[in-house]
Amino acid sequence: MYNDSLKQTGKNFWLIYEKSQQIEIDSLGLQLGKTFSVPDYEITRLKKSFVDPASRKETLDSMIMIEAIERKN
């Protein structure tokens, strides 16, 4: 979970979150830098649809990493 005290350090920092949290991240008003996204699957919930290559893509979520940049006044 995001902690607002990270903005008070005056330094760039990185956030890692699931795509389902995108609206919350957007609402923080952070100035964003680099963004990386990778496919993600909750492996503890292995299902046939993931094992089958034909349907695997539909089972994947995204894990996103963004750089929050220090705002210059």
PyMOL Python script that loads the backbone (N, CA, C, O; Angstrom):
from pymol import cmd

cmd.read_pdbstr("""\
ATOM      1  N   MET A   1       0.833  -1.170   0.000  1.00  0.00           N
ATOM      2  CA  MET A   1       0.000   0.000   0.000  1.00  0.00           C
ATOM      3  C   MET A   1       0.882   1.239   0.000  1.00  0.00           C
ATOM      4  O   MET A   1       1.955   1.248   0.604  1.00  0.00           O
ATOM      5  N   TYR A   2       0.431   2.269  -0.672  1.00  0.00           N
ATOM      6  CA  TYR A   2       1.169   3.519  -0.800  1.00  0.00           C
ATOM      7  C   TYR A   2       1.144   4.287   0.514  1.00  0.00           C
ATOM      8  O   TYR A   2       0.114   4.344   1.186  1.00  0.00           O
ATOM      9  N   ASN A   3       2.260   4.867   0.875  1.00  0.00           N
ATOM     10  CA  ASN A   3       2.371   5.677   2.080  1.00  0.00           C
ATOM     11  C   ASN A   3       2.736   7.092   1.657  1.00  0.00           C
ATOM     12  O   ASN A   3       3.777   7.304   1.036  1.00  0.00           O
ATOM     13  N   ASP A   4       1.897   8.054   1.984  1.00  0.00           N
ATOM     14  CA  ASP A   4       2.088   9.444   1.562  1.00  0.00           C
ATOM     15  C   ASP A   4       3.407  10.037   2.050  1.00  0.00           C
ATOM     16  O   ASP A   4       3.874  11.023   1.480  1.00  0.00           O
ATOM     17  N   SER A   5       4.011   9.478   3.071  1.00  0.00           N
ATOM     18  CA  SER A   5       5.273  10.009   3.581  1.00  0.00           C
ATOM     19  C   SER A   5       6.400   9.863   2.564  1.00  0.00           C
ATOM     20  O   SER A   5       7.420  10.544   2.674  1.00  0.00           O
ATOM     21  N   LEU A   6       6.231   8.985   1.578  1.00  0.00           N
ATOM     22  CA  LEU A   6       7.255   8.841   0.539  1.00  0.00           C
ATOM     23  C   LEU A   6       7.431  10.146  -0.239  1.00  0.00           C
ATOM     24  O   LEU A   6       8.547  10.480  -0.638  1.00  0.00           O
ATOM     25  N   LYS A   7       6.336  10.890  -0.459  1.00  0.00           N
ATOM     26  CA  LYS A   7       6.428  12.161  -1.186  1.00  0.00           C
ATOM     27  C   LYS A   7       7.205  13.202  -0.391  1.00  0.00           C
ATOM     28  O   LYS A   7       7.780  14.119  -0.979  1.00  0.00           O
ATOM     29  N   GLN A   8       7.234  13.080   0.910  1.00  0.00           N
ATOM     30  CA  GLN A   8       7.862  14.075   1.769  1.00  0.00           C
ATOM     31  C   GLN A   8       9.380  13.931   1.840  1.00  0.00           C
ATOM     32  O   GLN A   8      10.054  14.791   2.408  1.00  0.00           O
ATOM     33  N   THR A   9       9.920  12.871   1.280  1.00  0.00           N
ATOM     34  CA  THR A   9      11.372  12.675   1.330  1.00  0.00           C
ATOM     35  C   THR A   9      12.100  13.584   0.351  1.00  0.00           C
ATOM     36  O   THR A   9      13.294  13.840   0.509  1.00  0.00           O
ATOM     37  N   GLY A  10      11.384  14.077  -0.667  1.00  0.00           N
ATOM     38  CA  GLY A  10      12.014  14.935  -1.668  1.00  0.00           C
ATOM     39  C   GLY A  10      12.856  14.176  -2.670  1.00  0.00           C
ATOM     40  O   GLY A  10      13.637  14.777  -3.408  1.00  0.00           O
ATOM     41  N   LYS A  11      12.707  12.862  -2.707  1.00  0.00           N
ATOM     42  CA  LYS A  11      13.489  12.037  -3.624  1.00  0.00           C
ATOM     43  C   LYS A  11      12.555  11.218  -4.501  1.00  0.00           C
ATOM     44  O   LYS A  11      11.402  10.970  -4.147  1.00  0.00           O
ATOM     45  N   ASN A  12      13.074  10.803  -5.651  1.00  0.00           N
ATOM     46  CA  ASN A  12      12.317   9.892  -6.509  1.00  0.00           C
ATOM     47  C   ASN A  12      12.152   8.558  -5.797  1.00  0.00           C
ATOM     48  O   ASN A  12      13.011   8.149  -5.017  1.00  0.00           O
ATOM     49  N   PHE A  13      11.040   7.884  -6.072  1.00  0.00           N
ATOM     50  CA  PHE A  13      10.826   6.551  -5.514  1.00  0.00           C
ATOM     51  C   PHE A  13      10.039   5.728  -6.524  1.00  0.00           C
ATOM     52  O   PHE A  13       9.484   6.262  -7.484  1.00  0.00           O
ATOM     53  N   TRP A  14      10.001   4.432  -6.294  1.00  0.00           N
ATOM     54  CA  TRP A  14       9.320   3.506  -7.204  1.00  0.00           C
ATOM     55  C   TRP A  14       8.121   2.879  -6.508  1.00  0.00           C
ATOM     56  O   TRP A  14       8.162   2.578  -5.315  1.00  0.00           O
ATOM     57  N   LEU A  15       7.056   2.688  -7.273  1.00  0.00           N
ATOM     58  CA  LEU A  15       5.869   1.999  -6.781  1.00  0.00           C
ATOM     59  C   LEU A  15       5.619   0.769  -7.642  1.00  0.00           C
ATOM     60  O   LEU A  15       5.752   0.826  -8.864  1.00  0.00           O
ATOM     61  N   ILE A  16       5.262  -0.331  -7.013  1.00  0.00           N
ATOM     62  CA  ILE A  16       4.888  -1.554  -7.726  1.00  0.00           C
ATOM     63  C   ILE A  16       3.458  -1.885  -7.308  1.00  0.00           C
ATOM     64  O   ILE A  16       3.138  -1.942  -6.120  1.00  0.00           O
ATOM     65  N   TYR A  17       2.606  -2.103  -8.312  1.00  0.00           N
ATOM     66  CA  TYR A  17       1.203  -2.360  -8.009  1.00  0.00           C
ATOM     67  C   TYR A  17       0.561  -3.180  -9.116  1.00  0.00           C
ATOM     68  O   TYR A  17       1.109  -3.314 -10.210  1.00  0.00           O
ATOM     69  N   GLU A  18      -0.615  -3.726  -8.810  1.00  0.00           N
ATOM     70  CA  GLU A  18      -1.375  -4.475  -9.802  1.00  0.00           C
ATOM     71  C   GLU A  18      -2.227  -3.512 -10.619  1.00  0.00           C
ATOM     72  O   GLU A  18      -2.617  -2.450 -10.135  1.00  0.00           O
ATOM     73  N   LYS A  19      -2.509  -3.887 -11.848  1.00  0.00           N
ATOM     74  CA  LYS A  19      -3.282  -3.019 -12.740  1.00  0.00           C
ATOM     75  C   LYS A  19      -4.630  -2.629 -12.122  1.00  0.00           C
ATOM     76  O   LYS A  19      -5.135  -1.538 -12.387  1.00  0.00           O
ATOM     77  N   SER A  20      -5.211  -3.502 -11.310  1.00  0.00           N
ATOM     78  CA  SER A  20      -6.492  -3.206 -10.678  1.00  0.00           C
ATOM     79  C   SER A  20      -6.415  -2.003  -9.728  1.00  0.00           C
ATOM     80  O   SER A  20      -7.451  -1.468  -9.335  1.00  0.00           O
ATOM     81  N   GLN A  21      -5.213  -1.575  -9.357  1.00  0.00           N
ATOM     82  CA  GLN A  21      -5.015  -0.427  -8.473  1.00  0.00           C
ATOM     83  C   GLN A  21      -4.727   0.862  -9.239  1.00  0.00           C
ATOM     84  O   GLN A  21      -4.403   1.879  -8.626  1.00  0.00           O
ATOM     85  N   GLN A  22      -4.838   0.838 -10.563  1.00  0.00           N
ATOM     86  CA  GLN A  22      -4.453   1.983 -11.389  1.00  0.00           C
ATOM     87  C   GLN A  22      -5.224   3.258 -11.037  1.00  0.00           C
ATOM     88  O   GLN A  22      -4.628   4.333 -10.989  1.00  0.00           O
ATOM     89  N   ILE A  23      -6.516   3.165 -10.794  1.00  0.00           N
ATOM     90  CA  ILE A  23      -7.309   4.362 -10.481  1.00  0.00           C
ATOM     91  C   ILE A  23      -6.808   5.013  -9.193  1.00  0.00           C
ATOM     92  O   ILE A  23      -6.708   6.237  -9.108  1.00  0.00           O
ATOM     93  N   GLU A  24      -6.495   4.194  -8.200  1.00  0.00           N
ATOM     94  CA  GLU A  24      -5.963   4.713  -6.942  1.00  0.00           C
ATOM     95  C   GLU A  24      -4.620   5.419  -7.164  1.00  0.00           C
ATOM     96  O   GLU A  24      -4.388   6.498  -6.619  1.00  0.00           O
ATOM     97  N   ILE A  25      -3.750   4.818  -7.954  1.00  0.00           N
ATOM     98  CA  ILE A  25      -2.441   5.416  -8.234  1.00  0.00           C
ATOM     99  C   ILE A  25      -2.611   6.736  -8.992  1.00  0.00           C
ATOM    100  O   ILE A  25      -1.940   7.719  -8.680  1.00  0.00           O
ATOM    101  N   ASP A  26      -3.497   6.761  -9.976  1.00  0.00           N
ATOM    102  CA  ASP A  26      -3.745   7.987 -10.748  1.00  0.00           C
ATOM    103  C   ASP A  26      -4.255   9.117  -9.856  1.00  0.00           C
ATOM    104  O   ASP A  26      -3.944  10.284 -10.094  1.00  0.00           O
ATOM    105  N   SER A  27      -5.033   8.778  -8.835  1.00  0.00           N
ATOM    106  CA  SER A  27      -5.620   9.795  -7.962  1.00  0.00           C
ATOM    107  C   SER A  27      -4.603  10.432  -7.014  1.00  0.00           C
ATOM    108  O   SER A  27      -4.919  11.430  -6.365  1.00  0.00           O
ATOM    109  N   LEU A  28      -3.406   9.887  -6.920  1.00  0.00           N
ATOM    110  CA  LEU A  28      -2.394  10.412  -6.006  1.00  0.00           C
ATOM    111  C   LEU A  28      -1.763  11.706  -6.509  1.00  0.00           C
ATOM    112  O   LEU A  28      -1.157  12.440  -5.729  1.00  0.00           O
ATOM    113  N   GLY A  29      -1.896  11.992  -7.793  1.00  0.00           N
ATOM    114  CA  GLY A  29      -1.331  13.217  -8.353  1.00  0.00           C
ATOM    115  C   GLY A  29       0.182  13.232  -8.421  1.00  0.00           C
ATOM    116  O   GLY A  29       0.801  14.289  -8.303  1.00  0.00           O
ATOM    117  N   LEU A  30       0.774  12.082  -8.608  1.00  0.00           N
ATOM    118  CA  LEU A  30       2.234  11.984  -8.687  1.00  0.00           C
ATOM    119  C   LEU A  30       2.720  12.349 -10.079  1.00  0.00           C
ATOM    120  O   LEU A  30       2.034  12.090 -11.068  1.00  0.00           O
ATOM    121  N   GLN A  31       3.892  12.945 -10.159  1.00  0.00           N
ATOM    122  CA  GLN A  31       4.549  13.153 -11.438  1.00  0.00           C
ATOM    123  C   GLN A  31       5.294  11.865 -11.738  1.00  0.00           C
ATOM    124  O   GLN A  31       6.141  11.432 -10.956  1.00  0.00           O
ATOM    125  N   LEU A  32       4.977  11.253 -12.873  1.00  0.00           N
ATOM    126  CA  LEU A  32       5.514   9.933 -13.176  1.00  0.00           C
ATOM    127  C   LEU A  32       6.644   9.990 -14.193  1.00  0.00           C
ATOM    128  O   LEU A  32       6.642  10.815 -15.107  1.00  0.00           O
ATOM    129  N   GLY A  33       7.589   9.110 -14.016  1.00  0.00           N
ATOM    130  CA  GLY A  33       8.707   8.967 -14.939  1.00  0.00           C
ATOM    131  C   GLY A  33       8.583   7.654 -15.691  1.00  0.00           C
ATOM    132  O   GLY A  33       7.589   7.406 -16.374  1.00  0.00           O
ATOM    133  N   LYS A  34       9.586   6.832 -15.559  1.00  0.00           N
ATOM    134  CA  LYS A  34       9.618   5.547 -16.262  1.00  0.00           C
ATOM    135  C   LYS A  34       8.509   4.623 -15.756  1.00  0.00           C
ATOM    136  O   LYS A  34       8.162   4.629 -14.575  1.00  0.00           O
ATOM    137  N   THR A  35       7.963   3.829 -16.681  1.00  0.00           N
ATOM    138  CA  THR A  35       6.926   2.860 -16.349  1.00  0.00           C
ATOM    139  C   THR A  35       7.263   1.528 -16.991  1.00  0.00           C
ATOM    140  O   THR A  35       7.634   1.465 -18.163  1.00  0.00           O
ATOM    141  N   PHE A  36       7.132   0.470 -16.214  1.00  0.00           N
ATOM    142  CA  PHE A  36       7.360  -0.873 -16.720  1.00  0.00           C
ATOM    143  C   PHE A  36       6.142  -1.725 -16.368  1.00  0.00           C
ATOM    144  O   PHE A  36       5.556  -1.571 -15.296  1.00  0.00           O
ATOM    145  N   SER A  37       5.768  -2.621 -17.275  1.00  0.00           N
ATOM    146  CA  SER A  37       4.631  -3.502 -17.035  1.00  0.00           C
ATOM    147  C   SER A  37       4.992  -4.912 -17.492  1.00  0.00           C
ATOM    148  O   SER A  37       5.579  -5.098 -18.558  1.00  0.00           O
ATOM    149  N   VAL A  38       4.639  -5.888 -16.687  1.00  0.00           N
ATOM    150  CA  VAL A  38       4.898  -7.283 -17.031  1.00  0.00           C
ATOM    151  C   VAL A  38       3.645  -8.111 -16.761  1.00  0.00           C
ATOM    152  O   VAL A  38       2.873  -7.791 -15.858  1.00  0.00           O
ATOM    153  N   PRO A  39       3.440  -9.176 -17.543  1.00  0.00           N
ATOM    154  CA  PRO A  39       2.310 -10.062 -17.269  1.00  0.00           C
ATOM    155  C   PRO A  39       2.478 -10.719 -15.904  1.00  0.00           C
ATOM    156  O   PRO A  39       3.596 -11.003 -15.474  1.00  0.00           O
ATOM    157  N   ASP A  40       1.367 -10.953 -15.237  1.00  0.00           N
ATOM    158  CA  ASP A  40       1.410 -11.529 -13.896  1.00  0.00           C
ATOM    159  C   ASP A  40       0.283 -12.540 -13.746  1.00  0.00           C
ATOM    160  O   ASP A  40      -0.808 -12.373 -14.292  1.00  0.00           O
ATOM    161  N   TYR A  41       0.575 -13.588 -12.995  1.00  0.00           N
ATOM    162  CA  TYR A  41      -0.441 -14.599 -12.700  1.00  0.00           C
ATOM    163  C   TYR A  41      -0.260 -15.068 -11.271  1.00  0.00           C
ATOM    164  O   TYR A  41       0.853 -15.399 -10.862  1.00  0.00           O
ATOM    165  N   GLU A  42      -1.328 -15.099 -10.517  1.00  0.00           N
ATOM    166  CA  GLU A  42      -1.294 -15.576  -9.137  1.00  0.00           C
ATOM    167  C   GLU A  42      -1.115 -17.091  -9.156  1.00  0.00           C
ATOM    168  O   GLU A  42      -2.094 -17.834  -9.227  1.00  0.00           O
ATOM    169  N   ILE A  43       0.117 -17.542  -9.095  1.00  0.00           N
ATOM    170  CA  ILE A  43       0.443 -18.947  -9.312  1.00  0.00           C
ATOM    171  C   ILE A  43      -0.187 -19.871  -8.274  1.00  0.00           C
ATOM    172  O   ILE A  43      -0.362 -21.059  -8.544  1.00  0.00           O
ATOM    173  N   THR A  44      -0.527 -19.367  -7.115  1.00  0.00           N
ATOM    174  CA  THR A  44      -1.172 -20.217  -6.110  1.00  0.00           C
ATOM    175  C   THR A  44      -2.586 -20.602  -6.521  1.00  0.00           C
ATOM    176  O   THR A  44      -3.211 -21.459  -5.897  1.00  0.00           O
ATOM    177  N   ARG A  45      -3.084 -19.967  -7.570  1.00  0.00           N
ATOM    178  CA  ARG A  45      -4.424 -20.269  -8.077  1.00  0.00           C
ATOM    179  C   ARG A  45      -4.342 -20.879  -9.479  1.00  0.00           C
ATOM    180  O   ARG A  45      -5.075 -20.465 -10.377  1.00  0.00           O
ATOM    181  N   LEU A  46      -3.490 -21.822  -9.661  1.00  0.00           N
ATOM    182  CA  LEU A  46      -3.274 -22.436 -10.959  1.00  0.00           C
ATOM    183  C   LEU A  46      -4.558 -23.075 -11.488  1.00  0.00           C
ATOM    184  O   LEU A  46      -5.182 -23.903 -10.823  1.00  0.00           O
ATOM    185  N   LYS A  47      -4.931 -22.671 -12.691  1.00  0.00           N
ATOM    186  CA  LYS A  47      -6.149 -23.189 -13.320  1.00  0.00           C
ATOM    187  C   LYS A  47      -5.830 -23.722 -14.709  1.00  0.00           C
ATOM    188  O   LYS A  47      -4.800 -23.389 -15.295  1.00  0.00           O
ATOM    189  N   LYS A  48      -6.712 -24.540 -15.218  1.00  0.00           N
ATOM    190  CA  LYS A  48      -6.529 -25.123 -16.542  1.00  0.00           C
ATOM    191  C   LYS A  48      -6.397 -24.044 -17.613  1.00  0.00           C
ATOM    192  O   LYS A  48      -5.619 -24.204 -18.553  1.00  0.00           O
ATOM    193  N   SER A  49      -7.135 -22.964 -17.487  1.00  0.00           N
ATOM    194  CA  SER A  49      -7.076 -21.893 -18.486  1.00  0.00           C
ATOM    195  C   SER A  49      -5.689 -21.259 -18.570  1.00  0.00           C
ATOM    196  O   SER A  49      -5.314 -20.744 -19.623  1.00  0.00           O
ATOM    197  N   PHE A  50      -4.923 -21.288 -17.479  1.00  0.00           N
ATOM    198  CA  PHE A  50      -3.556 -20.781 -17.509  1.00  0.00           C
ATOM    199  C   PHE A  50      -2.616 -21.799 -18.141  1.00  0.00           C
ATOM    200  O   PHE A  50      -1.735 -21.430 -18.917  1.00  0.00           O
ATOM    201  N   VAL A  51      -2.790 -23.050 -17.821  1.00  0.00           N
ATOM    202  CA  VAL A  51      -1.920 -24.105 -18.337  1.00  0.00           C
ATOM    203  C   VAL A  51      -2.075 -24.255 -19.845  1.00  0.00           C
ATOM    204  O   VAL A  51      -1.102 -24.549 -20.540  1.00  0.00           O
ATOM    205  N   ASP A  52      -3.280 -24.056 -20.357  1.00  0.00           N
ATOM    206  CA  ASP A  52      -3.560 -24.172 -21.793  1.00  0.00           C
ATOM    207  C   ASP A  52      -3.028 -22.932 -22.519  1.00  0.00           C
ATOM    208  O   ASP A  52      -3.539 -21.835 -22.291  1.00  0.00           O
ATOM    209  N   PRO A  53      -2.017 -23.073 -23.385  1.00  0.00           N
ATOM    210  CA  PRO A  53      -1.445 -21.919 -24.091  1.00  0.00           C
ATOM    211  C   PRO A  53      -2.472 -21.115 -24.904  1.00  0.00           C
ATOM    212  O   PRO A  53      -2.301 -19.912 -25.101  1.00  0.00           O
ATOM    213  N   ALA A  54      -3.519 -21.766 -25.368  1.00  0.00           N
ATOM    214  CA  ALA A  54      -4.527 -21.078 -26.173  1.00  0.00           C
ATOM    215  C   ALA A  54      -5.343 -20.080 -25.354  1.00  0.00           C
ATOM    216  O   ALA A  54      -5.843 -19.103 -25.912  1.00  0.00           O
ATOM    217  N   SER A  55      -5.489 -20.297 -24.059  1.00  0.00           N
ATOM    218  CA  SER A  55      -6.302 -19.404 -23.234  1.00  0.00           C
ATOM    219  C   SER A  55      -5.499 -18.678 -22.154  1.00  0.00           C
ATOM    220  O   SER A  55      -6.070 -17.934 -21.358  1.00  0.00           O
ATOM    221  N   ARG A  56      -4.206 -18.882 -22.120  1.00  0.00           N
ATOM    222  CA  ARG A  56      -3.366 -18.299 -21.062  1.00  0.00           C
ATOM    223  C   ARG A  56      -3.435 -16.776 -21.021  1.00  0.00           C
ATOM    224  O   ARG A  56      -3.541 -16.194 -19.941  1.00  0.00           O
ATOM    225  N   LYS A  57      -3.377 -16.133 -22.164  1.00  0.00           N
ATOM    226  CA  LYS A  57      -3.327 -14.672 -22.203  1.00  0.00           C
ATOM    227  C   LYS A  57      -4.518 -14.031 -21.481  1.00  0.00           C
ATOM    228  O   LYS A  57      -4.372 -12.984 -20.850  1.00  0.00           O
ATOM    229  N   GLU A  58      -5.693 -14.658 -21.575  1.00  0.00           N
ATOM    230  CA  GLU A  58      -6.883 -14.106 -20.936  1.00  0.00           C
ATOM    231  C   GLU A  58      -6.837 -14.211 -19.414  1.00  0.00           C
ATOM    232  O   GLU A  58      -7.586 -13.519 -18.725  1.00  0.00           O
ATOM    233  N   THR A  59      -5.971 -15.066 -18.885  1.00  0.00           N
ATOM    234  CA  THR A  59      -5.892 -15.258 -17.432  1.00  0.00           C
ATOM    235  C   THR A  59      -4.878 -14.333 -16.763  1.00  0.00           C
ATOM    236  O   THR A  59      -4.838 -14.236 -15.537  1.00  0.00           O
ATOM    237  N   LEU A  60      -4.062 -13.655 -17.565  1.00  0.00           N
ATOM    238  CA  LEU A  60      -2.998 -12.828 -17.009  1.00  0.00           C
ATOM    239  C   LEU A  60      -3.489 -11.450 -16.585  1.00  0.00           C
ATOM    240  O   LEU A  60      -4.372 -10.866 -17.213  1.00  0.00           O
ATOM    241  N   ASP A  61      -2.907 -10.953 -15.524  1.00  0.00           N
ATOM    242  CA  ASP A  61      -3.105  -9.585 -15.066  1.00  0.00           C
ATOM    243  C   ASP A  61      -1.808  -8.851 -15.394  1.00  0.00           C
ATOM    244  O   ASP A  61      -0.927  -9.423 -16.036  1.00  0.00           O
ATOM    245  N   SER A  62      -1.677  -7.620 -14.974  1.00  0.00           N
ATOM    246  CA  SER A  62      -0.431  -6.882 -15.174  1.00  0.00           C
ATOM    247  C   SER A  62       0.105  -6.405 -13.843  1.00  0.00           C
ATOM    248  O   SER A  62      -0.649  -5.970 -12.973  1.00  0.00           O
ATOM    249  N   MET A  63       1.420  -6.493 -13.692  1.00  0.00           N
ATOM    250  CA  MET A  63       2.110  -5.907 -12.553  1.00  0.00           C
ATOM    251  C   MET A  63       2.866  -4.703 -13.131  1.00  0.00           C
ATOM    252  O   MET A  63       3.578  -4.828 -14.127  1.00  0.00           O
ATOM    253  N   ILE A  64       2.704  -3.557 -12.504  1.00  0.00           N
ATOM    254  CA  ILE A  64       3.252  -2.314 -13.036  1.00  0.00           C
ATOM    255  C   ILE A  64       4.219  -1.715 -12.021  1.00  0.00           C
ATOM    256  O   ILE A  64       3.975  -1.740 -10.815  1.00  0.00           O
ATOM    257  N   MET A  65       5.322  -1.176 -12.536  1.00  0.00           N
ATOM    258  CA  MET A  65       6.285  -0.469 -11.705  1.00  0.00           C
ATOM    259  C   MET A  65       6.466   0.922 -12.305  1.00  0.00           C
ATOM    260  O   MET A  65       6.783   1.057 -13.487  1.00  0.00           O
ATOM    261  N   ILE A  66       6.263   1.963 -11.484  1.00  0.00           N
ATOM    262  CA  ILE A  66       6.423   3.341 -11.966  1.00  0.00           C
ATOM    263  C   ILE A  66       7.399   4.095 -11.082  1.00  0.00           C
ATOM    264  O   ILE A  66       7.542   3.824  -9.890  1.00  0.00           O
ATOM    265  N   GLU A  67       8.058   5.046 -11.709  1.00  0.00           N
ATOM    266  CA  GLU A  67       8.950   5.936 -10.981  1.00  0.00           C
ATOM    267  C   GLU A  67       8.182   7.213 -10.673  1.00  0.00           C
ATOM    268  O   GLU A  67       7.654   7.854 -11.582  1.00  0.00           O
ATOM    269  N   ALA A  68       8.115   7.584  -9.409  1.00  0.00           N
ATOM    270  CA  ALA A  68       7.507   8.839  -9.017  1.00  0.00           C
ATOM    271  C   ALA A  68       8.644   9.849  -8.881  1.00  0.00           C
ATOM    272  O   ALA A  68       9.608   9.625  -8.149  1.00  0.00           O
ATOM    273  N   ILE A  69       8.515  10.956  -9.594  1.00  0.00           N
ATOM    274  CA  ILE A  69       9.610  11.941  -9.681  1.00  0.00           C
ATOM    275  C   ILE A  69       9.361  13.097  -8.716  1.00  0.00           C
ATOM    276  O   ILE A  69       8.237  13.578  -8.567  1.00  0.00           O
ATOM    277  N   GLU A  70      10.431  13.522  -8.073  1.00  0.00           N
ATOM    278  CA  GLU A  70      10.363  14.668  -7.175  1.00  0.00           C
ATOM    279  C   GLU A  70       9.887  15.874  -7.973  1.00  0.00           C
ATOM    280  O   GLU A  70      10.414  16.161  -9.047  1.00  0.00           O
ATOM    281  N   ARG A  71       8.908  16.567  -7.455  1.00  0.00           N
ATOM    282  CA  ARG A  71       8.398  17.773  -8.123  1.00  0.00           C
ATOM    283  C   ARG A  71       9.317  18.946  -7.825  1.00  0.00           C
ATOM    284  O   ARG A  71       9.683  19.195  -6.676  1.00  0.00           O
ATOM    285  N   LYS A  72       9.680  19.658  -8.875  1.00  0.00           N
ATOM    286  CA  LYS A  72      10.510  20.850  -8.729  1.00  0.00           C
ATOM    287  C   LYS A  72       9.588  22.069  -8.634  1.00  0.00           C
ATOM    288  O   LYS A  72       8.730  22.267  -9.495  1.00  0.00           O
ATOM    289  N   ASN A  73       9.758  22.865  -7.614  1.00  0.00           N
ATOM    290  CA  ASN A  73       8.912  24.079  -7.448  1.00  0.00           C
ATOM    291  C   ASN A  73       9.477  25.251  -8.178  1.00  0.00           C
ATOM    292  O   ASN A  73       8.898  26.337  -8.144  1.00  0.00           O
TER     293      ASN A  73
END
""", "prot")
cmd.dss("prot")
cmd.show_as("cartoon", "prot")
cmd.util.cbc("prot")
cmd.orient("prot")
